[in-house]
Amino acid sequence: MGPLSALLRRIVRHGDLTVIDASGKRHRFGDGQGTSCTIRFTDGRIPWAISMNPTLGTGEGYMDGRIVIEQGDILDLIDLFTGNLHWHPDNELRNQLKRAPRWWTALQQWNNERSAKKNVAHHYDLSGKLYDLFLDKDRQYSCAYFRDPANSLDKAQLDKKAHIAAKLLLDKPGLSVLDIGCGWGGLALYLNQVASAQVMGVTLSEEQLAVARQRAEAAGVAEEVSFHLQDYRTVNRKFDRIVSVGMFEHVGRPYYDTYFETACRLLKDDGVMLLHTIGRADGPGVTDPWTRKYIFPGGYCPALSEITPAIERAGLYVTDVEVLRLHYMHTLQHWYDRTKANKQAIVELYDERFWRMWMFYLAGALCAFRHNGHVVFQIQLARRVDTVPLTRDYMGQAEAKLLSAEPCPKVASPVP
């Protein structure tokens, strides 16, 4: 086990971790309380790989079957580690591991137009069948809004759309809306249905574009809701409203000024924008090397302190900020459970290594929200100080109206 034993003794203070090395020898770490997990190494190189780069070494070892979970599952293992490395000012080991040079993290997020499309394709141009197996029926691939943690995933995603629509101040029919990073079109179609909005969605994913256009045609609203394979930086008309959900994480810190300057340019003088993004409550950080390599190349979840200066430089008013804390943890638990339950279908679609990769990704993301300061920011923006009402009452009133609508808004599902 070499240096890995020393590292594990330092990290695993609480919990119960048993490691069976390649020779069959057992090593135990922790105080025996709380989360319990047993893993086995199938070759002697794994301890060194983990010691050199813990996240990458563990992730690749699990994907390749060289780390076998004997008791518990991969979520238990990651929960045990992240629980010990939880965000707290007194957790010095966690603070040491978090540090990274700002110049290096900026280089990892160099998302010009060519790189941005390539990075998006890496993740979002996977088979639609995969997303059908773990997402809700509307394929909302972003944080749901759990009014009650017991709510179903479909209910929570519908509530999320209502929550966002209320903040867009859709106070008259026919408003023009730009949806930056429109995914499979669910939010755009919802805004059209509940507020008669004229929506233009842009995406860099060819797979998502095809599905979104098919859904608009099936719903008979293709003249009112259009989707385009287009970088947001090349849009050249003004809109009453702009919404962006789960896309800002792919912008990259070197491009924050460009993003908000573009938003300001595209927003009408009395327009409103709603930005929904994963963020960090614990300040600037770095995307871990495993996630950067296998899941979101070029991706980064920013701290609020990294977002607001670019907003200020663009000349936009921040008119409202809401922090959704554990909502994404609940969302990811649904996704993780569905991925686990649909193992055979995913293995047949890709292979077992891919399934283990997806499990590691979802488990790590879930624990980031449970232990490591990840949250979701919803930031409302405007060009003028008097664009939105003086109080937030209008949001609650609009949301209540949307939620009470019967029957619940429906559009053509991407699921056959």
Contacts in CASP RR format, 6 or more apart in sequence:
PFRMAT RR
TARGET T0000
AUTHOR 0000-0000-0000
METHOD contacts of the structure
MODEL  1
MGPLSALLRRIVRHGDLTVIDASGKRHRFGDGQGTSCTIRFTDGRIPWAI
SMNPTLGTGEGYMDGRIVIEQGDILDLIDLFTGNLHWHPDNELRNQLKRA
PRWWTALQQWNNERSAKKNVAHHYDLSGKLYDLFLDKDRQYSCAYFRDPA
NSLDKAQLDKKAHIAAKLLLDKPGLSVLDIGCGWGGLALYLNQVASAQVM
GVTLSEEQLAVARQRAEAAGVAEEVSFHLQDYRTVNRKFDRIVSVGMFEH
VGRPYYDTYFETACRLLKDDGVMLLHTIGRADGPGVTDPWTRKYIFPGGY
CPALSEITPAIERAGLYVTDVEVLRLHYMHTLQHWYDRTKANKQAIVELY
DERFWRMWMFYLAGALCAFRHNGHVVFQIQLARRVDTVPLTRDYMGQAEA
KLLSAEPCPKVASPVP
1 19 0 8 1.000
1 21 0 8 1.000
1 27 0 8 1.000
1 47 0 8 1.000
2 47 0 8 1.000
2 48 0 8 1.000
2 51 0 8 1.000
3 47 0 8 1.000
3 48 0 8 1.000
3 51 0 8 1.000
4 47 0 8 1.000
4 48 0 8 1.000
4 50 0 8 1.000
4 51 0 8 1.000
5 27 0 8 1.000
7 50 0 8 1.000
7 51 0 8 1.000
7 54 0 8 1.000
8 17 0 8 1.000
8 19 0 8 1.000
8 27 0 8 1.000
8 29 0 8 1.000
9 29 0 8 1.000
10 93 0 8 1.000
11 81 0 8 1.000
11 84 0 8 1.000
11 85 0 8 1.000
11 93 0 8 1.000
12 29 0 8 1.000
12 30 0 8 1.000
12 80 0 8 1.000
12 81 0 8 1.000
12 84 0 8 1.000
13 30 0 8 1.000
13 31 0 8 1.000
13 84 0 8 1.000
14 30 0 8 1.000
14 31 0 8 1.000
14 33 0 8 1.000
14 34 0 8 1.000
14 83 0 8 1.000
14 84 0 8 1.000
15 30 0 8 1.000
15 31 0 8 1.000
15 32 0 8 1.000
15 33 0 8 1.000
15 34 0 8 1.000
15 35 0 8 1.000
15 36 0 8 1.000
15 80 0 8 1.000
15 84 0 8 1.000
16 28 0 8 1.000
16 30 0 8 1.000
16 31 0 8 1.000
16 32 0 8 1.000
16 33 0 8 1.000
16 34 0 8 1.000
16 35 0 8 1.000
16 36 0 8 1.000
16 37 0 8 1.000
17 28 0 8 1.000
17 29 0 8 1.000
17 30 0 8 1.000
17 36 0 8 1.000
17 37 0 8 1.000
17 38 0 8 1.000
17 39 0 8 1.000
17 77 0 8 1.000
17 80 0 8 1.000
18 26 0 8 1.000
18 27 0 8 1.000
18 28 0 8 1.000
18 29 0 8 1.000
18 37 0 8 1.000
18 38 0 8 1.000
18 39 0 8 1.000
18 71 0 8 1.000
19 26 0 8 1.000
19 27 0 8 1.000
19 28 0 8 1.000
19 29 0 8 1.000
19 38 0 8 1.000
19 39 0 8 1.000
19 40 0 8 1.000
19 41 0 8 1.000
20 26 0 8 1.000
20 27 0 8 1.000
20 38 0 8 1.000
20 39 0 8 1.000
20 40 0 8 1.000
20 41 0 8 1.000
20 70 0 8 1.000
21 27 0 8 1.000
21 41 0 8 1.000
21 44 0 8 1.000
21 47 0 8 1.000
22 41 0 8 1.000
22 42 0 8 1.000
22 43 0 8 1.000
22 44 0 8 1.000
22 46 0 8 1.000
24 40 0 8 1.000
35 76 0 8 1.000
35 79 0 8 1.000
35 80 0 8 1.000
36 71 0 8 1.000
36 72 0 8 1.000
36 76 0 8 1.000
37 69 0 8 1.000
37 71 0 8 1.000
37 72 0 8 1.000
37 76 0 8 1.000
37 77 0 8 1.000
37 80 0 8 1.000
38 69 0 8 1.000
38 70 0 8 1.000
38 71 0 8 1.000
38 72 0 8 1.000
39 67 0 8 1.000
39 68 0 8 1.000
39 69 0 8 1.000
39 70 0 8 1.000
39 77 0 8 1.000
40 67 0 8 1.000
40 68 0 8 1.000
40 70 0 8 1.000
41 47 0 8 1.000
41 66 0 8 1.000
41 67 0 8 1.000
41 68 0 8 1.000
42 65 0 8 1.000
42 66 0 8 1.000
42 67 0 8 1.000
42 68 0 8 1.000
43 66 0 8 1.000
45 66 0 8 1.000
46 57 0 8 1.000
46 61 0 8 1.000
46 66 0 8 1.000
46 67 0 8 1.000
49 56 0 8 1.000
49 57 0 8 1.000
49 60 0 8 1.000
49 61 0 8 1.000
50 57 0 8 1.000
50 58 0 8 1.000
53 289 0 8 1.000
55 288 0 8 1.000
55 289 0 8 1.000
55 290 0 8 1.000
55 291 0 8 1.000
56 288 0 8 1.000
56 289 0 8 1.000
56 290 0 8 1.000
56 293 0 8 1.000
57 290 0 8 1.000
58 67 0 8 1.000
58 290 0 8 1.000
59 67 0 8 1.000
59 290 0 8 1.000
59 360 0 8 1.000
60 290 0 8 1.000
61 67 0 8 1.000
62 69 0 8 1.000
62 74 0 8 1.000
62 356 0 8 1.000
62 360 0 8 1.000
63 294 0 8 1.000
63 353 0 8 1.000
63 356 0 8 1.000
63 357 0 8 1.000
63 360 0 8 1.000
64 353 0 8 1.000
65 353 0 8 1.000
65 356 0 8 1.000
69 76 0 8 1.000
69 77 0 8 1.000
73 340 0 8 1.000
73 359 0 8 1.000
73 363 0 8 1.000
74 356 0 8 1.000
74 359 0 8 1.000
74 360 0 8 1.000
74 363 0 8 1.000
75 336 0 8 1.000
75 359 0 8 1.000
75 363 0 8 1.000
75 364 0 8 1.000
75 366 0 8 1.000
75 367 0 8 1.000
77 363 0 8 1.000
78 360 0 8 1.000
78 363 0 8 1.000
78 364 0 8 1.000
78 367 0 8 1.000
79 363 0 8 1.000
79 367 0 8 1.000
79 370 0 8 1.000
79 371 0 8 1.000
82 364 0 8 1.000
82 367 0 8 1.000
82 368 0 8 1.000
82 370 0 8 1.000
82 371 0 8 1.000
82 372 0 8 1.000
83 367 0 8 1.000
83 370 0 8 1.000
83 371 0 8 1.000
85 91 0 8 1.000
85 93 0 8 1.000
85 94 0 8 1.000
85 97 0 8 1.000
85 371 0 8 1.000
85 372 0 8 1.000
86 94 0 8 1.000
86 371 0 8 1.000
86 372 0 8 1.000
87 94 0 8 1.000
87 281 0 8 1.000
87 282 0 8 1.000
87 371 0 8 1.000
87 372 0 8 1.000
87 373 0 8 1.000
88 94 0 8 1.000
89 95 0 8 1.000
98 282 0 8 1.000
98 285 0 8 1.000
98 286 0 8 1.000
100 285 0 8 1.000
100 286 0 8 1.000
102 284 0 8 1.000
104 286 0 8 1.000
105 253 0 8 1.000
105 284 0 8 1.000
105 285 0 8 1.000
105 286 0 8 1.000
105 287 0 8 1.000
105 300 0 8 1.000
106 253 0 8 1.000
106 254 0 8 1.000
108 286 0 8 1.000
108 287 0 8 1.000
108 292 0 8 1.000
108 298 0 8 1.000
108 299 0 8 1.000
108 300 0 8 1.000
109 252 0 8 1.000
109 253 0 8 1.000
109 254 0 8 1.000
109 255 0 8 1.000
109 287 0 8 1.000
109 298 0 8 1.000
109 299 0 8 1.000
109 300 0 8 1.000
110 252 0 8 1.000
110 254 0 8 1.000
110 298 0 8 1.000
111 119 0 8 1.000
111 250 0 8 1.000
111 251 0 8 1.000
111 252 0 8 1.000
111 254 0 8 1.000
111 255 0 8 1.000
111 298 0 8 1.000
111 299 0 8 1.000
113 231 0 8 1.000
113 233 0 8 1.000
113 234 0 8 1.000
115 298 0 8 1.000
116 204 0 8 1.000
116 231 0 8 1.000
116 250 0 8 1.000
117 204 0 8 1.000
117 231 0 8 1.000
118 297 0 8 1.000
119 250 0 8 1.000
119 296 0 8 1.000
119 297 0 8 1.000
119 298 0 8 1.000
119 299 0 8 1.000
120 203 0 8 1.000
120 204 0 8 1.000
120 205 0 8 1.000
120 250 0 8 1.000
121 204 0 8 1.000
121 205 0 8 1.000
121 206 0 8 1.000
122 296 0 8 1.000
122 297 0 8 1.000
123 295 0 8 1.000
123 296 0 8 1.000
124 183 0 8 1.000
124 203 0 8 1.000
124 204 0 8 1.000
124 205 0 8 1.000
124 207 0 8 1.000
124 208 0 8 1.000
125 205 0 8 1.000
125 206 0 8 1.000
125 207 0 8 1.000
125 208 0 8 1.000
126 207 0 8 1.000
127 349 0 8 1.000
127 350 0 8 1.000
128 207 0 8 1.000
128 211 0 8 1.000
128 414 0 8 1.000
129 345 0 8 1.000
129 349 0 8 1.000
130 346 0 8 1.000
130 349 0 8 1.000
130 350 0 8 1.000
130 358 0 8 1.000
131 139 0 8 1.000
131 141 0 8 1.000
131 184 0 8 1.000
132 139 0 8 1.000
132 414 0 8 1.000
132 415 0 8 1.000
133 338 0 8 1.000
133 339 0 8 1.000
133 342 0 8 1.000
133 345 0 8 1.000
133 346 0 8 1.000
133 349 0 8 1.000
134 335 0 8 1.000
134 338 0 8 1.000
134 339 0 8 1.000
134 342 0 8 1.000
134 362 0 8 1.000
135 141 0 8 1.000
135 153 0 8 1.000
135 335 0 8 1.000
135 338 0 8 1.000
136 144 0 8 1.000
136 153 0 8 1.000
136 154 0 8 1.000
136 157 0 8 1.000
137 154 0 8 1.000
137 413 0 8 1.000
137 415 0 8 1.000
138 154 0 8 1.000
138 157 0 8 1.000
138 158 0 8 1.000
138 184 0 8 1.000
138 186 0 8 1.000
138 411 0 8 1.000
138 413 0 8 1.000
138 414 0 8 1.000
139 183 0 8 1.000
139 184 0 8 1.000
139 186 0 8 1.000
139 211 0 8 1.000
139 414 0 8 1.000
139 415 0 8 1.000
140 157 0 8 1.000
140 160 0 8 1.000
140 161 0 8 1.000
140 186 0 8 1.000
140 187 0 8 1.000
141 183 0 8 1.000
141 184 0 8 1.000
141 246 0 8 1.000
142 160 0 8 1.000
142 245 0 8 1.000
142 246 0 8 1.000
142 276 0 8 1.000
143 160 0 8 1.000
143 276 0 8 1.000
143 278 0 8 1.000
143 324 0 8 1.000
143 327 0 8 1.000
143 328 0 8 1.000
143 331 0 8 1.000
143 376 0 8 1.000
144 153 0 8 1.000
144 156 0 8 1.000
144 157 0 8 1.000
144 159 0 8 1.000
144 160 0 8 1.000
144 327 0 8 1.000
144 328 0 8 1.000
144 330 0 8 1.000
144 331 0 8 1.000
144 334 0 8 1.000
145 156 0 8 1.000
145 157 0 8 1.000
145 159 0 8 1.000
145 160 0 8 1.000
145 162 0 8 1.000
145 163 0 8 1.000
145 324 0 8 1.000
145 327 0 8 1.000
146 156 0 8 1.000
146 159 0 8 1.000
146 326 0 8 1.000
146 327 0 8 1.000
146 330 0 8 1.000
146 331 0 8 1.000
147 156 0 8 1.000
147 159 0 8 1.000
149 330 0 8 1.000
151 159 0 8 1.000
153 331 0 8 1.000
153 334 0 8 1.000
156 327 0 8 1.000
156 330 0 8 1.000
156 331 0 8 1.000
158 408 0 8 1.000
158 409 0 8 1.000
159 403 0 8 1.000
161 186 0 8 1.000
161 187 0 8 1.000
161 190 0 8 1.000
162 194 0 8 1.000
162 399 0 8 1.000
162 402 0 8 1.000
162 403 0 8 1.000
163 378 0 8 1.000
163 399 0 8 1.000
164 187 0 8 1.000
164 243 0 8 1.000
164 245 0 8 1.000
164 274 0 8 1.000
164 276 0 8 1.000
164 378 0 8 1.000
165 190 0 8 1.000
165 191 0 8 1.000
165 194 0 8 1.000
165 195 0 8 1.000
165 398 0 8 1.000
165 399 0 8 1.000
165 402 0 8 1.000
166 394 0 8 1.000
166 395 0 8 1.000
166 396 0 8 1.000
166 398 0 8 1.000
166 399 0 8 1.000
166 402 0 8 1.000
167 272 0 8 1.000
167 274 0 8 1.000
167 320 0 8 1.000
167 378 0 8 1.000
167 380 0 8 1.000
167 395 0 8 1.000
168 177 0 8 1.000
168 191 0 8 1.000
168 241 0 8 1.000
168 243 0 8 1.000
168 272 0 8 1.000
168 274 0 8 1.000
169 241 0 8 1.000
169 272 0 8 1.000
169 388 0 8 1.000
169 394 0 8 1.000
169 398 0 8 1.000
170 191 0 8 1.000
170 194 0 8 1.000
170 195 0 8 1.000
170 197 0 8 1.000
170 241 0 8 1.000
170 398 0 8 1.000
171 394 0 8 1.000
173 195 0 8 1.000
173 196 0 8 1.000
173 197 0 8 1.000
174 195 0 8 1.000
174 196 0 8 1.000
174 197 0 8 1.000
174 198 0 8 1.000
175 195 0 8 1.000
175 197 0 8 1.000
175 198 0 8 1.000
175 240 0 8 1.000
175 241 0 8 1.000
176 197 0 8 1.000
176 198 0 8 1.000
176 199 0 8 1.000
176 200 0 8 1.000
176 238 0 8 1.000
176 239 0 8 1.000
176 240 0 8 1.000
176 241 0 8 1.000
177 188 0 8 1.000
177 191 0 8 1.000
177 197 0 8 1.000
177 198 0 8 1.000
177 199 0 8 1.000
177 200 0 8 1.000
177 239 0 8 1.000
177 240 0 8 1.000
177 241 0 8 1.000
177 242 0 8 1.000
177 243 0 8 1.000
178 199 0 8 1.000
178 200 0 8 1.000
178 201 0 8 1.000
178 202 0 8 1.000
178 235 0 8 1.000
178 239 0 8 1.000
178 241 0 8 1.000
178 242 0 8 1.000
178 243 0 8 1.000
178 266 0 8 1.000
179 185 0 8 1.000
179 187 0 8 1.000
179 188 0 8 1.000
179 191 0 8 1.000
179 199 0 8 1.000
179 200 0 8 1.000
179 201 0 8 1.000
179 202 0 8 1.000
179 243 0 8 1.000
179 244 0 8 1.000
179 245 0 8 1.000
180 201 0 8 1.000
180 202 0 8 1.000
180 232 0 8 1.000
180 242 0 8 1.000
180 243 0 8 1.000
180 244 0 8 1.000
180 247 0 8 1.000
181 201 0 8 1.000
181 202 0 8 1.000
181 203 0 8 1.000
181 204 0 8 1.000
181 232 0 8 1.000
181 244 0 8 1.000
181 245 0 8 1.000
181 246 0 8 1.000
181 247 0 8 1.000
182 188 0 8 1.000
182 201 0 8 1.000
182 202 0 8 1.000
182 203 0 8 1.000
182 208 0 8 1.000
182 212 0 8 1.000
182 227 0 8 1.000
183 203 0 8 1.000
183 205 0 8 1.000
183 208 0 8 1.000
183 212 0 8 1.000
184 208 0 8 1.000
184 211 0 8 1.000
184 212 0 8 1.000
184 215 0 8 1.000
184 414 0 8 1.000
185 201 0 8 1.000
185 208 0 8 1.000
185 211 0 8 1.000
185 212 0 8 1.000
185 215 0 8 1.000
185 216 0 8 1.000
185 225 0 8 1.000
185 227 0 8 1.000
186 212 0 8 1.000
186 215 0 8 1.000
186 411 0 8 1.000
187 243 0 8 1.000
187 245 0 8 1.000
188 199 0 8 1.000
188 201 0 8 1.000
188 212 0 8 1.000
188 216 0 8 1.000
188 225 0 8 1.000
188 227 0 8 1.000
189 199 0 8 1.000
189 215 0 8 1.000
189 216 0 8 1.000
189 219 0 8 1.000
189 221 0 8 1.000
189 225 0 8 1.000
189 411 0 8 1.000
189 412 0 8 1.000
190 409 0 8 1.000
190 411 0 8 1.000
191 197 0 8 1.000
191 199 0 8 1.000
191 243 0 8 1.000
192 198 0 8 1.000
192 199 0 8 1.000
192 221 0 8 1.000
192 224 0 8 1.000
192 225 0 8 1.000
193 219 0 8 1.000
193 221 0 8 1.000
193 409 0 8 1.000
193 410 0 8 1.000
193 411 0 8 1.000
194 402 0 8 1.000
194 405 0 8 1.000
194 409 0 8 1.000
196 224 0 8 1.000
197 224 0 8 1.000
197 241 0 8 1.000
198 224 0 8 1.000
198 225 0 8 1.000
199 224 0 8 1.000
199 225 0 8 1.000
199 226 0 8 1.000
200 226 0 8 1.000
200 227 0 8 1.000
200 228 0 8 1.000
200 235 0 8 1.000
200 239 0 8 1.000
201 212 0 8 1.000
201 225 0 8 1.000
201 226 0 8 1.000
201 227 0 8 1.000
201 228 0 8 1.000
202 227 0 8 1.000
202 228 0 8 1.000
202 229 0 8 1.000
202 230 0 8 1.000
202 231 0 8 1.000
202 232 0 8 1.000
202 235 0 8 1.000
203 209 0 8 1.000
203 212 0 8 1.000
203 227 0 8 1.000
203 228 0 8 1.000
203 229 0 8 1.000
203 230 0 8 1.000
204 229 0 8 1.000
204 230 0 8 1.000
204 231 0 8 1.000
206 229 0 8 1.000
209 227 0 8 1.000
209 228 0 8 1.000
209 229 0 8 1.000
211 414 0 8 1.000
212 227 0 8 1.000
213 222 0 8 1.000
213 227 0 8 1.000
214 412 0 8 1.000
214 414 0 8 1.000
215 411 0 8 1.000
215 412 0 8 1.000
215 413 0 8 1.000
215 414 0 8 1.000
216 222 0 8 1.000
216 225 0 8 1.000
216 226 0 8 1.000
216 227 0 8 1.000
218 412 0 8 1.000
219 225 0 8 1.000
219 411 0 8 1.000
219 412 0 8 1.000
232 259 0 8 1.000
232 262 0 8 1.000
233 258 0 8 1.000
233 262 0 8 1.000
235 262 0 8 1.000
235 266 0 8 1.000
237 266 0 8 1.000
238 266 0 8 1.000
238 267 0 8 1.000
238 268 0 8 1.000
239 266 0 8 1.000
239 267 0 8 1.000
239 268 0 8 1.000
239 271 0 8 1.000
240 268 0 8 1.000
240 270 0 8 1.000
240 271 0 8 1.000
240 272 0 8 1.000
241 271 0 8 1.000
241 272 0 8 1.000
241 273 0 8 1.000
241 274 0 8 1.000
242 263 0 8 1.000
242 266 0 8 1.000
242 267 0 8 1.000
242 271 0 8 1.000
242 272 0 8 1.000
242 273 0 8 1.000
242 274 0 8 1.000
243 273 0 8 1.000
243 274 0 8 1.000
243 276 0 8 1.000
244 273 0 8 1.000
244 274 0 8 1.000
244 275 0 8 1.000
244 276 0 8 1.000
244 277 0 8 1.000
245 276 0 8 1.000
246 276 0 8 1.000
246 277 0 8 1.000
246 278 0 8 1.000
247 277 0 8 1.000
248 259 0 8 1.000
248 275 0 8 1.000
248 276 0 8 1.000
248 277 0 8 1.000
248 302 0 8 1.000
248 307 0 8 1.000
249 277 0 8 1.000
249 278 0 8 1.000
249 279 0 8 1.000
249 296 0 8 1.000
249 299 0 8 1.000
249 300 0 8 1.000
249 301 0 8 1.000
249 302 0 8 1.000
250 296 0 8 1.000
250 298 0 8 1.000
250 299 0 8 1.000
251 259 0 8 1.000
252 298 0 8 1.000
252 299 0 8 1.000
252 300 0 8 1.000
253 300 0 8 1.000
253 302 0 8 1.000
253 306 0 8 1.000
256 302 0 8 1.000
256 306 0 8 1.000
256 307 0 8 1.000
256 310 0 8 1.000
257 310 0 8 1.000
257 313 0 8 1.000
257 314 0 8 1.000
259 310 0 8 1.000
260 310 0 8 1.000
260 311 0 8 1.000
260 313 0 8 1.000
260 314 0 8 1.000
260 316 0 8 1.000
261 313 0 8 1.000
261 314 0 8 1.000
263 273 0 8 1.000
263 314 0 8 1.000
263 316 0 8 1.000
263 381 0 8 1.000
264 314 0 8 1.000
264 315 0 8 1.000
264 316 0 8 1.000
264 383 0 8 1.000
267 273 0 8 1.000
267 316 0 8 1.000
267 381 0 8 1.000
267 382 0 8 1.000
267 383 0 8 1.000
268 383 0 8 1.000
269 383 0 8 1.000
269 384 0 8 1.000
270 382 0 8 1.000
270 383 0 8 1.000
270 384 0 8 1.000
270 387 0 8 1.000
271 382 0 8 1.000
271 383 0 8 1.000
271 384 0 8 1.000
271 387 0 8 1.000
272 319 0 8 1.000
272 380 0 8 1.000
272 381 0 8 1.000
272 382 0 8 1.000
272 387 0 8 1.000
272 388 0 8 1.000
273 316 0 8 1.000
273 380 0 8 1.000
273 381 0 8 1.000
273 382 0 8 1.000
274 378 0 8 1.000
274 379 0 8 1.000
274 380 0 8 1.000
274 381 0 8 1.000
275 377 0 8 1.000
275 378 0 8 1.000
275 379 0 8 1.000
275 380 0 8 1.000
275 381 0 8 1.000
276 376 0 8 1.000
276 377 0 8 1.000
276 378 0 8 1.000
277 301 0 8 1.000
277 302 0 8 1.000
277 307 0 8 1.000
277 376 0 8 1.000
277 377 0 8 1.000
277 379 0 8 1.000
278 301 0 8 1.000
278 328 0 8 1.000
278 374 0 8 1.000
278 375 0 8 1.000
278 376 0 8 1.000
278 377 0 8 1.000
279 301 0 8 1.000
279 302 0 8 1.000
279 303 0 8 1.000
279 304 0 8 1.000
279 374 0 8 1.000
279 375 0 8 1.000
279 376 0 8 1.000
279 377 0 8 1.000
280 301 0 8 1.000
280 302 0 8 1.000
280 303 0 8 1.000
280 373 0 8 1.000
280 374 0 8 1.000
280 375 0 8 1.000
281 303 0 8 1.000
281 304 0 8 1.000
281 323 0 8 1.000
281 373 0 8 1.000
281 374 0 8 1.000
281 375 0 8 1.000
282 303 0 8 1.000
282 372 0 8 1.000
282 373 0 8 1.000
283 303 0 8 1.000
283 304 0 8 1.000
283 305 0 8 1.000
283 306 0 8 1.000
284 302 0 8 1.000
284 303 0 8 1.000
284 305 0 8 1.000
284 306 0 8 1.000
285 303 0 8 1.000
286 300 0 8 1.000
287 296 0 8 1.000
287 298 0 8 1.000
287 299 0 8 1.000
287 300 0 8 1.000
287 301 0 8 1.000
290 360 0 8 1.000
291 361 0 8 1.000
292 298 0 8 1.000
292 299 0 8 1.000
294 357 0 8 1.000
294 361 0 8 1.000
295 361 0 8 1.000
301 374 0 8 1.000
304 321 0 8 1.000
304 377 0 8 1.000
307 377 0 8 1.000
307 379 0 8 1.000
308 318 0 8 1.000
311 318 0 8 1.000
311 379 0 8 1.000
311 381 0 8 1.000
315 383 0 8 1.000
316 381 0 8 1.000
316 382 0 8 1.000
316 383 0 8 1.000
317 381 0 8 1.000
317 382 0 8 1.000
317 383 0 8 1.000
317 384 0 8 1.000
317 385 0 8 1.000
317 387 0 8 1.000
318 379 0 8 1.000
318 380 0 8 1.000
318 381 0 8 1.000
319 380 0 8 1.000
319 381 0 8 1.000
319 382 0 8 1.000
319 387 0 8 1.000
319 388 0 8 1.000
320 378 0 8 1.000
320 379 0 8 1.000
320 380 0 8 1.000
320 388 0 8 1.000
320 392 0 8 1.000
320 395 0 8 1.000
321 377 0 8 1.000
321 378 0 8 1.000
321 379 0 8 1.000
321 380 0 8 1.000
322 377 0 8 1.000
322 378 0 8 1.000
323 375 0 8 1.000
323 376 0 8 1.000
323 377 0 8 1.000
323 378 0 8 1.000
324 375 0 8 1.000
324 376 0 8 1.000
324 377 0 8 1.000
324 378 0 8 1.000
325 369 0 8 1.000
325 375 0 8 1.000
325 376 0 8 1.000
326 369 0 8 1.000
326 370 0 8 1.000
327 376 0 8 1.000
328 365 0 8 1.000
328 369 0 8 1.000
328 374 0 8 1.000
328 375 0 8 1.000
328 376 0 8 1.000
329 366 0 8 1.000
329 369 0 8 1.000
329 370 0 8 1.000
332 362 0 8 1.000
332 365 0 8 1.000
332 366 0 8 1.000
332 369 0 8 1.000
333 366 0 8 1.000
335 362 0 8 1.000
336 359 0 8 1.000
336 362 0 8 1.000
336 363 0 8 1.000
336 366 0 8 1.000
339 346 0 8 1.000
339 355 0 8 1.000
339 358 0 8 1.000
339 359 0 8 1.000
339 362 0 8 1.000
340 359 0 8 1.000
343 355 0 8 1.000
346 354 0 8 1.000
346 355 0 8 1.000
346 358 0 8 1.000
347 354 0 8 1.000
347 355 0 8 1.000
365 374 0 8 1.000
368 374 0 8 1.000
369 375 0 8 1.000
380 388 0 8 1.000
382 388 0 8 1.000
388 394 0 8 1.000
402 409 0 8 1.000
END
